[in-house]
């Protein structure tokens, strides 16, 4: 079983993942874990853009592709699958909803919340001003959207790309976890 979690900045993605991991005894693959594994395997440099959800420079990408280079997207997908395919786990970000879209034992979740709720969470988490939190939210969300679109040609946050879309600003983290668990039970994935 896999649970993929895509999330707006400040919507509580890590909190939801940690609670699910504890209840289901699953490992979490997040940016930190992917970076550690890439460094262990000496493949960090070639995967740095992907690991940091940084879109590839489109001009350089088009030049490389015209000379027959392999699509970096394929390398990224292979890297995620190599690390997670044999694992029952939770994957945060990294286009995992797309990578495992055809896996019947995978539940893809998108977490979102009102900007004010997310701003408050970021301010509290990072001990920053409202202005800094709003800037962080905008930058991170724009980066994630561009990255998802470039790597998968899908729209980040489009409800059609996920099994569940949950507004954590309305229902909170604990109930979001319960909704995901109930969905997993309903689909007989456990």
Secondary structure, 3 states (H helix, E strand, C coil): CEEEEEECCCCCHHHHHHHHHHHHCCEEECHHHHHHHHHHCCCHHHHHHHHCCCCCCHHHHHHHHHCCCCCHHHHHHHHHHHHHCCCCEEEECCCHHHHCCCCCCEEEEEEECCHHHHHHHHHHHHCCCHHHHHHHHHHHHHHHHHHHHHHHCCCCCCHHHCCEEEEHHHHHHHHHHHHHHHHHHHCCCC
